[in-house]
Amino acid sequence: MNHLFFRAWAVRRCLIAGGLLVVLLFSGWEPTAAQRTRRRPARQAPPPPTVTETAPQTAPLPLAEYLPANTLLYFEVERLTDAVDEVLADANLKNFLAAADSPLPIDITRYDEALVAFGLPDKATLAATRIGVGLTLAPGKPKKDTMGLPAFPDAEFVVVLIAPDEAAAERYAQLGQQWLPAFVTNNKRVKPVQGRAGRFRTTTFPASKASESVVMARAGQVIAVGFSPVMTRWLTQFGQPSFASLGKSQSFEEVQKQLTAPHNGLIYINTTATGSYARTLISDIFKPRSSGEKSSRDQARADAEFAAKVNQLLEMSGIGALGGLGYAYGVQQGRVTQRIVVGVDRAANGLYPAFADGPRVSGRAADFLPDTTQGFATLSVNSTRVYDTLRQMAGVLSAKYETDVQVAERKFGVNFRQEIAAALTGEVTLAFGGVQLGAIASDGSPLTEQTHVAAFAVSNNPQALREAFAKIFSAAGRKAADRRAQQANLKPAEGEDIPRVRPVFDPRSLSYEGETIWLFEGDNAKEEEAFAVSVVANILVAGRTSDVKWVIDSYRRGQTLGRREDFNVGFGARPADAMGSAYVSQAFFAEILDELRKETPARYQPFLNALTPFPFFTHIGRDGRSITSTVDLPLPFLVGLAGAGYGASTAADERRANDQAVREVLQSIYEAQMDYARNAGKGYYSDSLPTLAKRADGGRAFAEEVELMTRLPYRGYVLGPIVLRPASGDKPAGFSVTAFPAVRTGPDRTGNQTFYLDETGFLRCQPRPTEDANAESAVCGSFAQETGADTVTPPPR
């Protein structure tokens, strides 16, 4: 366990606190007159002037300009109620909320009335309010180490709110005055402390610990809230002409330019600050801690060398070339638009720039993808740059790596860079097909005999690839023959009947439909499952042998994705400088909807009404120093999927709860049977469920519930009658009872399985609820004592 876990509570505290402070600013009843007129202690400065007494305020800055440049994570939200209105206007959601069995007792479409009733600003004011949250790390080193490891510094946040006008800002300030005191921990009744810092008027809500006091600062339309340490630094820094803001940093500006479309929320990750902290953390973790002993000095030296290697790998990854990562989403006119932007200097050294420096995606692999492909993702990288960088990074970890590679190249007679890496354009595609969602739901595994997964790489010199694989497999075959000859001459060691032999890697090739397939497996019995590669035309295909054959068959028949018009229309809409794309077929979406309908309870079915499948595309494009990806989807489709998915998940949770509840009832019946047979039954079991229920629970209510279970569902299950079995031969008398779901089929089924219990105490289950469990069903639990079954032998009658 490392230091991150020991200080995780501090991170959680700050993140939760940040969210709560935002909520507190937006919630509360009308402040009381006493709170509005509360006076400050005489020792404090005079009360701050009212709004009419302050000097004219300048227009607020953009939100990000109020936060420091070293902010690790930044989040902002605006036009929140507009997005809520768009969602609530969805017809399927309206029908669901208007239904008689709606789970909500109130009409949430009229939330604007509730806002006013609760003393919150009206909907128009909330829509025009902008909120930003910045997360940073506390400066300086943590005071305490944990198990010799540096402690994780506290996460700090500042919440900045910009109201649409001064009146709204005054209302938000009143809400803060009312609710923020309840947020701090203080055993004494301490009044808020008023103050001023530059053009900000401040209110401090003291806590028992000074570091946990909350400060609210206001200047005109701007309100900022945070804990005392971070707010003290922020107020001091923001008032300085040299204040470096996040909004003015080059990385943020470059990312924000790509996120200028109307949006409701934005998240920005400062990769520059993150990389700097990562390097500092690594240095602290592996900081030499020598005690003077030789072993300790050696360990300290080894730690220092490893830390240097890790830092070198971090530099070689190219994290310094990243200029931040941004994500924005917007809900407008029935559409949901999501946009991801990554700033990167492609000309810089490192792995990340190499991945971003490939040629434009051509989609050539689509001419080889079977037309039954359910989905694929493609990415174009600079293959030689990626190969060179990975080889250098491996060399940092192992000084022998470069020598080993050179030895392998001589052994196989192949120059890996020139004959393989340089023979690939860098366009790589991963595709899948034949996934059966029904099989996943029943078996939990997406891989079946019909499932195919294959990888494709476009080549600009396919002949070089064929020759390289032929050389590699020829050399491997010779080595395998030598190994078998050596093992044939082995003699068993003393005390052994046969000699010890190591498995021989024996790759081989086969011809299929005129194409050569190279198999990394020599066992004929596993041929279809062996990893294999083939070069078909100018495409390198890799996967299981069955997957490679799947591709070759489709290509020979001309039944490929690239020949489908609906695919070409969507794929052709990619950006001018596309470096990646993803696709999900309309047929696969249709299968998803069908399976969802099978698992969605009746009251959630309105979410799926009128939902039609469509082919889905998304593309990754490059624009200067930015990499962008945009996803634009219809809001009704997303609301329908979310609502139906929630309904299916809720129903599944209810069924699991029902299963557990009936197990507890059956355990009570078993324990009551054992007690009854030992006492009142004088060795015989009872066939009266109410009698047993009273003995198990001691109360009439539970007895009535169990009796009802023989006719009506209790927690979704029905109990069968108790069946008594007389003694026969050496087998003593016994009993059995069953339980089964009241509704056994369809999305509204009330349980996942049926149960059978007898005098042995073993609970037996039938996983298909349409079939009854019996004495031959698999054991799924035991209520008997650990020493064995609690059987009771009755006296002879």
C-alpha positions in Angstrom: 0.0 0.0 0.0 1.4 3.4 -0.9 1.1 6.9 0.4 -1.8 7.7 -2.0 -4.1 5.4 0.0 -3.1 6.7 3.4 -4.0 10.2 2.4 -7.0 9.4 0.1 -9.3 10.8 2.9 -7.9 14.2 2.4 -8.6 14.2 -1.3 -12.1 12.9 -0.8 -12.7 15.5 1.9 -11.7 18.4 -0.4 -13.6 17.0 -3.5 -16.8 16.4 -1.5 -16.4 19.8 0.2 -16.1 21.5 -3.2 -19.3 19.9 -4.5 -21.2 20.7 -1.3 -20.1 24.3 -1.4 -21.5 24.6 -4.9 -24.8 23.1 -3.7 -24.9 25.3 -0.7 -24.6 28.4 -2.8 -27.6 27.3 -4.8 -29.8 26.1 -2.0 -31.5 27.4 1.2 -34.6 29.1 2.6 -35.1 32.8 2.8 -32.7 34.1 5.5 -34.2 35.2 8.7 -34.2 38.8 9.6 -31.8 38.2 12.5 -29.3 36.6 10.1 -29.6 39.6 7.7 -29.0 42.1 10.5 -26.4 40.3 12.4 -23.7 42.7 13.6 -20.1 42.0 13.9 -18.0 42.2 17.1 -16.9 45.7 18.1 -13.2 44.7 17.7 -13.7 44.2 14.0 -13.5 46.8 11.3 -16.7 48.8 10.3 -19.2 46.8 8.3 -18.5 46.7 4.6 -20.4 49.3 2.5 -23.5 48.3 0.8 -23.6 47.8 -3.0 -24.7 51.4 -3.5 -21.6 52.6 -1.6 -19.0 50.7 -3.5 -17.1 52.1 -6.4 -18.3 51.2 -9.9 -17.3 47.6 -10.7 -15.7 46.5 -13.9 -17.1 43.7 -16.0 -16.2 40.3 -14.7 -13.3 38.4 -16.3 -13.7 35.0 -18.0 -14.1 32.3 -15.3 -10.7 30.6 -15.9 -8.8 33.9 -15.4 -9.7 33.9 -11.7 -7.8 30.7 -11.1 -4.0 30.3 -11.0 -2.0 28.8 -13.8 -1.0 25.7 -11.8 -4.6 24.5 -11.4 -4.5 20.8 -12.0 -8.2 20.3 -12.8 -10.7 23.0 -13.9 -14.5 22.6 -14.3 -17.1 25.2 -15.3 -20.8 25.1 -15.9 -23.2 27.6 -17.4 -26.7 27.6 -18.9 -27.5 24.7 -16.5 -31.3 25.1 -16.5 -31.3 25.3 -20.3 -29.9 21.8 -20.5 -32.4 20.6 -17.8 -35.2 22.1 -19.9 -34.0 20.3 -23.0 -33.9 16.9 -21.2 -37.3 17.4 -19.6 -38.9 18.3 -22.9 -38.1 14.8 -24.2 -41.4 13.1 -25.1 -40.5 9.7 -23.8 -39.5 11.2 -20.4 -42.7 13.2 -20.3 -44.7 10.1 -20.9 -42.8 8.2 -18.2 -43.3 11.0 -15.6 -47.0 11.4 -16.4 -47.7 7.7 -16.0 -49.9 6.6 -13.1 -47.1 4.4 -11.7 -44.3 7.0 -12.0 -41.8 6.6 -9.3 -41.7 10.4 -8.7 -44.4 11.9 -6.5 -43.8 15.4 -7.9 -43.9 16.9 -11.3 -40.2 17.8 -11.8 -41.0 19.6 -15.1 -42.2 22.5 -12.9 -39.0 22.7 -11.0 -38.8 26.5 -11.6 -41.7 27.0 -9.2 -39.9 24.9 -6.6 -36.8 27.1 -7.0 -38.7 30.2 -6.0 -40.5 28.4 -3.2 -37.2 27.3 -1.7 -35.8 30.8 -1.8 -33.4 30.2 -4.7 -32.9 32.6 -7.6 -35.4 32.1 -10.5 -34.6 29.9 -13.5 -33.5 32.8 -15.7 -31.0 33.9 -13.1 -29.6 30.4 -12.7 -29.3 30.0 -16.5 -27.2 33.2 -16.7 -24.9 32.2 -13.7 -21.5 30.8 -14.5 -19.7 28.6 -12.0 -16.0 27.5 -12.1 -14.1 25.1 -9.8 -10.4 24.9 -9.7 -8.5 22.1 -8.0 -4.8 22.6 -7.0 -2.4 20.9 -4.6 -1.3 22.6 -1.4 2.1 24.2 -1.7 5.1 22.9 0.2 5.9 19.4 1.3 3.5 17.4 3.5 4.6 17.4 7.1 4.2 13.6 7.7 5.5 10.6 5.8 3.7 7.3 5.7 5.8 4.1 6.0 8.8 6.0 4.7 6.9 7.2 1.6 6.1 10.9 1.0 2.6 11.8 1.9 0.2 13.0 -0.8 -0.4 16.7 -0.5 -3.8 18.0 0.3 -6.0 18.9 -2.6 -7.4 22.4 -2.5 -10.2 24.1 -4.4 -11.6 27.5 -5.2 -15.2 27.9 -6.4 -15.9 31.0 -8.4 -19.4 32.1 -9.2 -20.2 34.9 -11.6 -23.8 36.2 -11.2 -25.6 37.9 -14.2 -26.0 41.2 -12.2 -25.3 42.7 -8.8 -28.8 41.9 -7.4 -28.3 38.2 -8.2 -24.8 38.4 -6.6 -26.4 39.8 -3.5 -28.9 37.0 -3.4 -26.1 34.4 -3.7 -24.1 36.1 -0.9 -27.2 35.9 1.3 -27.5 32.2 0.7 -23.8 31.8 1.5 -24.2 33.8 4.8 -27.1 31.5 5.7 -25.7 28.1 4.9 -21.9 28.2 5.0 -21.7 28.4 8.8 -23.4 25.0 9.0 -20.6 23.6 6.8 -17.8 24.3 9.2 -17.1 22.3 12.4 -17.1 24.6 15.4 -18.2 23.8 19.0 -18.6 27.4 19.8 -21.1 29.9 18.5 -18.7 32.2 16.6 -20.0 35.0 14.4 -18.6 35.3 10.9 -15.7 37.7 10.6 -15.9 40.4 8.0 -12.9 41.8 6.2 -11.5 43.1 2.9 -8.7 42.0 0.5 -8.1 44.4 -2.3 -11.4 44.9 -4.1 -12.9 41.8 -2.5 -15.0 42.0 0.6 -14.5 38.8 2.6 -16.6 36.8 5.2 -14.8 34.1 7.2 -16.8 31.4 8.9 -14.5 30.2 11.6 -14.0 26.5 12.3 -12.3 24.7 15.3 -9.3 24.4 13.1 -8.2 27.5 11.4 -7.3 25.6 8.2 -10.9 24.3 8.0 -12.5 27.8 8.1 -14.4 28.7 5.0 -13.9 32.1 3.3 -16.4 33.8 1.0 -15.1 36.7 -1.0 -17.2 39.0 -3.2 -16.5 41.8 -5.6 -19.4 43.0 -7.7 -20.9 40.1 -9.6 -18.0 37.7 -8.6 -18.2 35.4 -5.5 -15.4 33.0 -4.6 -15.5 30.4 -1.9 -12.9 28.0 -0.4 -11.1 27.0 2.7 -9.1 29.6 4.5 -5.5 28.6 3.4 -6.2 28.5 -0.3 -8.4 31.6 -0.2 -5.8 33.6 1.7 -3.2 32.7 -1.0 -5.6 33.3 -3.8 -6.7 36.7 -2.6 -3.1 37.7 -2.2 -2.0 36.4 -5.6 -5.0 37.7 -7.5 -4.4 41.2 -6.3 -0.9 41.2 -7.8 -0.2 42.5 -11.3 2.1 39.5 -11.9 -0.8 37.0 -11.2 -0.5 34.2 -13.8 -4.0 32.9 -14.5 -5.1 29.6 -16.0 -7.2 31.4 -18.6 -4.2 33.3 -19.9 -1.9 30.3 -20.2 -1.1 29.2 -23.8 -2.1 25.6 -23.3 -5.6 26.5 -22.0 -6.1 29.1 -24.7 -5.3 26.7 -27.5 -7.6 24.1 -26.1 -10.4 26.6 -25.4 -10.3 27.8 -29.0 -11.5 24.4 -30.0 -14.3 24.4 -27.4 -15.9 27.7 -28.4 -19.2 26.2 -29.5 -22.1 26.8 -27.1 -21.7 24.3 -24.2 -23.1 23.7 -20.8 -20.1 22.3 -19.1 -16.3 22.2 -19.6 -13.5 20.2 -17.9 -9.8 20.9 -18.4 -6.9 18.8 -17.2 -3.6 20.8 -17.0 -1.1 18.2 -18.2 1.8 20.6 -17.7 1.1 20.9 -14.0 0.3 17.2 -13.8 3.6 16.2 -15.4 5.5 18.5 -13.1 3.9 17.1 -10.1 4.6 13.5 -11.3 8.3 14.2 -11.7 8.4 15.7 -8.2 6.5 12.8 -6.7 8.8 10.2 -8.3 11.9 12.1 -7.0 10.4 12.1 -3.5 9.4 8.4 -3.6 12.9 7.3 -4.6 14.8 9.9 -2.6 17.9 8.3 -1.1 17.4 7.5 2.6 20.8 6.1 3.6 21.4 5.2 7.3 25.2 4.9 6.9 25.2 1.1 6.6 26.6 -0.4 3.4 23.3 -2.3 2.6 21.4 0.9 3.1 23.8 2.9 0.9 23.5 0.3 -1.8 19.7 0.4 -1.7 19.7 4.2 -1.7 22.0 4.1 -4.8 19.7 1.6 -6.5 16.6 3.7 -5.7 18.3 6.8 -7.1 19.2 5.0 -10.3 15.7 3.7 -10.7 14.2 7.1 -10.0 16.4 8.6 -12.7 15.2 5.9 -15.2 11.6 6.5 -14.4 12.0 10.2 -14.8 13.8 9.6 -18.1 10.9 7.4 -19.3 8.5 10.1 -18.2 10.4 12.6 -20.4 10.6 10.2 -23.3 6.8 9.6 -23.1 6.4 13.2 -24.4 4.2 14.4 -21.6 5.9 17.7 -21.9 4.6 18.1 -25.4 1.0 17.8 -24.3 -0.8 21.1 -23.9 -3.7 20.2 -21.8 -6.9 18.1 -22.3 -10.4 19.6 -22.5 -13.8 18.1 -22.6 -17.0 20.1 -23.3 -20.7 19.1 -23.6 -23.7 20.9 -24.7 -27.4 20.2 -24.9 -29.2 22.3 -27.6 -32.1 21.8 -29.9 -32.6 18.2 -29.1 -29.0 17.2 -29.7 -26.1 16.4 -27.3 -22.7 17.4 -28.5 -19.5 16.3 -26.8 -16.1 17.5 -27.8 -12.7 16.3 -26.6 -9.6 18.4 -27.4 -6.0 17.5 -26.7 -3.2 20.0 -27.2 0.0 18.5 -28.5 3.2 19.6 -30.2 3.6 16.9 -32.9 7.1 18.1 -33.7 8.4 17.4 -30.2 10.2 14.2 -29.2 8.4 11.5 -27.3 5.8 8.8 -27.6 2.7 10.9 -27.5 3.8 13.2 -30.4 4.7 10.0 -32.4 1.2 8.7 -31.9 -0.2 12.0 -33.1 2.0 12.3 -36.2 0.7 9.6 -38.5 -0.7 10.2 -42.0 -4.4 10.9 -42.6 -6.7 7.9 -42.1 -7.5 6.4 -45.5 -10.0 3.8 -44.4 -8.3 1.2 -46.6 -9.0 -1.5 -44.0 -12.7 -1.1 -44.7 -12.2 -2.8 -48.1 -11.1 -6.0 -46.1 -13.5 -5.8 -43.2 -16.5 -8.2 -43.5 -19.8 -6.4 -44.1 -21.1 -8.0 -40.9 -18.5 -6.1 -38.8 -20.4 -4.7 -35.8 -17.8 -2.1 -34.9 -14.2 -1.0 -35.3 -11.8 1.7 -34.3 -8.9 2.9 -36.4 -5.9 5.1 -35.6 -3.1 6.4 -37.7 0.3 6.8 -36.0 3.9 7.4 -37.2 5.0 3.8 -37.1 8.8 4.3 -37.4 8.7 7.1 -34.7 6.7 4.9 -32.4 9.1 2.0 -33.0 12.2 4.1 -32.4 10.8 5.6 -29.2 9.6 2.3 -27.7 13.0 0.8 -28.5 14.7 3.7 -26.8 12.4 3.4 -23.7 13.0 -0.3 -23.5 16.8 0.4 -23.6 16.5 2.7 -20.6 15.0 -0.1 -18.5 17.4 -2.8 -19.7 21.0 -2.1 -20.9 21.0 -5.4 -22.7 17.8 -4.7 -24.7 19.5 -3.2 -27.7 22.1 -6.0 -27.9 19.3 -8.6 -27.6 17.4 -6.9 -30.5 20.5 -6.9 -32.6 21.1 -10.6 -31.9 17.5 -11.4 -32.8 17.7 -9.5 -36.0 20.8 -11.5 -37.0 19.2 -14.8 -36.0 16.1 -14.2 -38.1 17.8 -12.3 -40.8 15.3 -9.4 -40.5 15.8 -5.7 -39.8 12.7 -5.0 -37.7 12.7 -1.3 -38.4 13.3 -1.3 -42.1 11.4 -4.5 -43.1 8.5 -4.3 -40.7 8.0 -0.9 -39.1 8.8 1.0 -42.2 6.6 -1.3 -44.3 3.5 -0.2 -42.3 1.8 3.2 -43.0 0.9 3.4 -39.3 -2.9 3.0 -39.9 -4.1 0.4 -37.4 -7.7 -0.9 -37.1 -9.3 -3.2 -34.5 -12.6 -4.7 -35.6 -15.1 -7.1 -34.1 -18.2 -9.0 -35.3 -20.5 -11.8 -34.3 -20.9 -10.6 -30.7 -24.2 -12.0 -29.3 -25.6 -9.8 -26.5 -28.0 -12.5 -25.4 -25.0 -14.9 -24.8 -23.3 -12.2 -22.8 -26.3 -11.7 -20.6 -26.7 -15.5 -20.0 -23.1 -16.7 -19.8 -21.3 -13.4 -18.9 -18.7 -13.9 -21.7 -18.7 -12.0 -25.0 -16.6 -14.6 -26.8 -18.4 -17.4 -28.5 -17.7 -19.5 -31.6 -19.4 -16.9 -33.7 -17.4 -14.0 -32.3 -14.5 -12.6 -34.4 -11.9 -10.0 -33.4 -9.2 -9.0 -35.8 -6.5 -6.3 -36.1 -5.5 -4.7 -39.4 -2.5 -2.7 -40.4 -2.2 -1.0 -43.8 1.1 -1.6 -45.5 3.0 0.4 -48.2 5.3 -2.6 -48.9 3.3 -5.8 -48.4 6.0 -7.9 -50.1 8.6 -6.8 -47.5 6.2 -8.0 -44.8 5.7 -11.4 -46.5 9.4 -11.9 -46.8 10.0 -10.9 -43.2 7.5 -13.3 -41.8 8.9 -16.1 -44.1 12.4 -15.5 -42.7 11.2 -15.4 -39.1 9.2 -18.6 -39.4 12.0 -20.4 -41.3 14.5 -19.5 -38.6 12.0 -20.5 -35.8 11.4 -23.8 -37.6 15.1 -24.6 -37.8 15.5 -23.8 -34.1 12.5 -26.0 -33.3 14.0 -28.9 -35.3 17.4 -28.5 -33.4 15.6 -28.5 -30.1 13.7 -31.7 -30.9 16.9 -33.4 -32.0 18.6 -32.4 -28.7 15.6 -33.6 -26.6 15.6 -36.9 -28.5 19.1 -37.6 -27.2 18.3 -36.7 -23.6 18.6 -39.3 -21.0 16.3 -39.4 -17.9 17.8 -38.0 -14.7 18.4 -40.3 -11.8 15.1 -41.4 -10.4 13.1 -40.5 -13.4 11.4 -42.7 -16.0 11.5 -40.2 -18.8 13.7 -37.2 -19.5 12.6 -33.7 -18.7 11.8 -31.8 -21.9 10.8 -28.2 -22.4 8.0 -27.4 -24.8 9.2 -26.5 -28.3 7.8 -23.4 -30.0 7.0 -24.7 -33.4 5.4 -22.0 -35.6 4.2 -23.1 -39.0 2.2 -21.8 -42.0 -0.8 -23.0 -44.0 -2.4 -21.9 -47.3 -6.0 -20.8 -47.3 -7.9 -19.5 -50.3 -4.6 -18.7 -52.0 -3.3 -16.7 -49.0 -0.5 -17.7 -46.6 -1.4 -17.8 -42.9 1.5 -17.9 -40.4 0.5 -19.6 -37.2 2.2 -19.1 -33.9 1.2 -22.6 -32.7 2.2 -26.1 -33.9 -0.6 -28.1 -32.5 -3.2 -29.2 -35.1 -5.8 -29.5 -32.4 -5.6 -25.8 -31.5 -5.2 -24.5 -35.0 -8.4 -22.5 -35.2 -7.6 -20.8 -31.8 -3.9 -20.2 -32.5 -2.7 -16.6 -33.0 -2.1 -16.0 -36.7 -1.1 -13.3 -39.2 -1.6 -13.0 -42.9 -0.8 -10.4 -45.6 -3.8 -10.0 -47.8 -3.2 -7.6 -50.7 -1.7 -4.6 -48.8 -3.3 -5.3 -45.4 -1.7 -7.2 -42.5 -4.3 -9.1 -40.6 -3.8 -10.6 -37.1 -6.0 -12.6 -34.8 -7.0 -16.2 -34.2 -6.8 -18.4 -37.3 -10.6 -18.5 -37.5 -10.6 -14.7 -37.4 -8.1 -14.4 -40.2 -10.1 -16.9 -42.3 -13.2 -14.8 -41.6 -11.5 -11.8 -43.2 -10.1 -13.7 -46.2 -13.5 -15.3 -46.9 -15.3 -11.9 -46.9 -12.6 -10.3 -49.0 -12.7 -13.1 -51.6 -16.5 -12.9 -51.9 -16.4 -9.1 -52.1 -18.7 -8.8 -49.1 -16.8 -6.0 -47.3 -17.8 -3.0 -45.3 -16.1 -0.7 -47.8 -18.7 -1.7 -50.4 -21.7 -0.6 -48.3 -23.1 2.8 -49.2 -24.4 3.7 -45.7 -20.9 3.1 -44.4 -19.2 5.2 -47.0 -21.5 8.1 -46.4 -20.7 8.3 -42.7 -17.0 7.4 -43.0 -16.6 9.9 -45.8 -17.6 12.8 -43.5 -14.3 12.6 -41.5 -12.2 15.7 -41.2 -9.7 16.8 -43.7 -6.8 15.7 -41.4 -8.4 12.7 -39.7 -6.1 10.6 -37.5 -8.7 8.2 -36.2 -12.3 7.0 -36.5 -14.8 4.7 -34.8 -17.9 3.0 -36.1 -20.8 1.0 -34.7 -23.1 -0.7 -37.2 -26.8 0.0 -37.3 -27.5 -3.8 -36.9 -25.5 -3.9 -33.7 -27.4 -0.9 -32.3 -30.6 -2.7 -33.3 -29.5 -5.8 -31.3 -28.7 -3.6 -28.3 -32.2 -2.1 -28.4 -33.8 -5.6 -28.8 -31.9 -7.0 -25.8 -32.7 -3.8 -23.8 -36.4 -4.3 -24.5 -36.2 -7.9 -23.3 -34.8 -6.7 -19.9 -36.7 -3.4 -19.4 -39.8 -3.6 -17.1 -43.1 -2.5 -18.5 -43.2 0.9 -16.8 -39.9 1.8 -18.3 -40.8 0.7 -21.8 -41.9 4.2 -22.9 -38.3 5.2 -22.9 -37.7 2.8 -25.8 -40.7 3.9 -27.9 -39.8 5.2 -31.3 -36.1 4.7 -30.8 -34.6 3.6 -34.1 -31.1 2.3 -34.6 -28.6 4.1 -36.8 -25.0 3.7 -37.9 -22.7 5.6 -35.5 -19.5 7.4 -36.5 -17.0 9.5 -34.6 -13.8 10.9 -35.9 -10.5 12.3 -34.5 -9.1 15.2 -36.4 -6.1 17.5 -36.2 -6.1 21.3 -36.3 -2.7 22.8 -35.9 -1.5 21.9 -32.4 -4.8 20.4 -31.3 -6.4 17.0 -31.7 -10.2 17.1 -31.6 -13.0 14.6 -31.5 -16.7 15.4 -31.7 -19.7 13.2 -30.9 -23.2 14.5 -31.8 -26.2 12.4 -30.9 -29.9 12.9 -30.7 -31.1 13.7 -27.2 -34.1 11.4 -27.3 -31.9 8.4 -28.1 -29.6 9.1 -25.1 -32.5 9.8 -22.8 -34.2 6.5 -24.0 -31.1 4.5 -23.5 -30.4 6.0 -20.0 -34.0 5.6 -18.9 -34.4 2.0 -20.1 -30.9 1.1 -18.9 -31.8 2.5 -15.4 -35.1 0.5 -15.5 -33.3 -2.7 -16.4 -30.6 -2.2 -13.8 -33.2 -1.4 -11.1 -35.2 -4.5 -12.0 -32.1 -6.7 -11.8 -31.3 -5.2 -8.4 -34.8 -6.0 -7.2 -34.6 -9.6 -8.4 -31.3 -10.0 -6.6 -32.9 -8.6 -3.4 -35.8 -10.9 -3.8 -33.5 -13.9 -4.2 -31.7 -13.0 -1.0 -35.0 -12.4 0.9 -36.4 -15.8 0.0 -33.1 -17.4 1.0 -33.6 -15.9 4.5 -37.2 -17.1 4.6 -36.2 -20.6 3.7 -33.4 -20.6 6.3 -36.0 -19.5 9.0 -38.3 -22.4 7.9 -35.4 -24.9 8.1 -34.3 -23.8 11.5 -37.9 -23.8 12.8 -38.4 -27.4 11.4 -35.3 -28.5 13.3 -36.6 -26.9 16.5 -40.1 -28.3 16.0 -38.9 -31.8 15.4 -36.7 -31.8 18.5 -39.5 -30.4 20.7 -43.2 -30.2 20.0 -43.0 -32.5 17.0 -41.3 -35.3 19.0 -39.2 -36.3 16.0 -41.6 -35.4 13.3 -41.6 -32.4 11.0 -44.5 -30.0 10.5 -46.4 -29.3 7.3 -47.9 -26.1 8.6 -46.0 -23.0 7.4 -47.8 -20.6 9.8 -46.8 -22.8 12.7 -43.2 -22.8 11.6 -43.2 -19.1 10.9 -44.4 -18.4 14.5 -41.6 -20.5 15.9 -39.0 -18.9 13.7 -40.0 -15.3 14.3 -42.1 -15.3 17.4 -44.6 -12.9 15.9 -48.0 -13.1 14.2 -47.1 -10.7 11.4 -44.3 -12.8 10.0 -46.5 -15.9 10.3 -49.2 -14.3 8.2 -46.7 -13.2 5.6 -45.3 -16.8 5.2 -48.9 -18.1 5.0 -49.6 -15.6 2.2 -46.5 -16.8 0.4 -48.3 -20.0 -0.4 -50.8 -18.0 -2.5 -49.4 -14.5 -3.1 -45.8 -13.3 -3.9 -43.7 -12.1 -1.0 -40.7 -10.1 -2.2 -41.6 -11.5 -5.7 -41.6 -15.2 -4.6 -44.2 -17.8 -3.8 -43.7 -20.7 -1.5 -44.9 -24.2 -2.4 -46.5 -26.4 0.3 -44.4 -28.4 2.7 -44.2 -32.0 1.5 -43.6 -34.6 4.2 -41.7 -37.8 3.3 -42.1 -40.9 5.4 -39.2 -43.0 6.4 -38.3 -45.6 3.9 -35.7 -48.3 4.6 -32.5 -46.8 5.9 -33.7 -43.3 4.8 -35.3 -41.3 7.7 -38.4 -39.2 7.3 -37.9 -35.8 5.8 -39.6 -32.8 4.3 -39.1 -30.5 1.3 -40.4 -27.1 0.3 -39.9 -25.1 -2.9 -40.0 -21.4 -3.8 -40.4 -19.9 -7.2 -40.8 -16.4 -8.7 -44.4 -15.2 -9.0 -43.5 -14.0 -12.5 -41.1 -16.3 -14.2 -40.6 -14.9 -17.7 -40.1 -11.6 -19.4 -38.6 -8.3 -18.2 -41.0 -8.1 -15.3 -40.0 -11.5 -13.8 -39.6 -11.2 -10.1 -36.7 -13.6 -9.5 -33.7 -15.2 -11.1 -34.0 -18.8 -10.0 -36.1 -21.4 -8.2 -35.2 -23.0 -4.8 -35.6 -26.4 -3.2 -34.9 -27.1 0.5 -35.1 -30.4 2.4 -34.2 -31.8 5.8 -30.5 -32.0 4.9 -30.2 -28.2 5.1 -28.8 -28.0 1.6 -30.4 -25.3 -0.5 -30.6 -26.3 -4.2 -31.2 -23.8 -7.1 -32.3 -24.0 -10.7 -30.8 -21.0 -12.5 -33.7 -20.9 -15.1 -36.7 -19.5 -13.3 -39.1 -21.3 -15.7 -38.0 -24.7 -14.3 -38.6 -26.0 -10.8 -35.7 -26.9 -8.6 -35.7 -30.4 -7.1 -33.5 -32.8 -5.1 -31.2 -33.2 -8.2 -30.5 -29.5 -8.7 -27.1 -28.0 -7.9 -26.4 -27.0 -4.3 -26.3 -23.3 -3.8 -26.1 -23.0 -0.1 -26.4 -24.8 3.2 -28.2 -24.0 6.5 -27.1 -27.1 8.3 -24.6 -27.1 11.2 -20.9 -27.3 10.3 -20.7 -30.8 11.7 -23.2 -32.1 9.1 -26.9 -32.3 8.3 -29.3 -31.6 11.2 -31.5 -34.6 10.5 -33.9 -35.8 13.1 -35.0 -39.5 13.3 -38.6 -39.8 14.5 -39.6 -42.5 16.9 -41.6 -45.4 15.4 -45.4 -45.1 15.5 
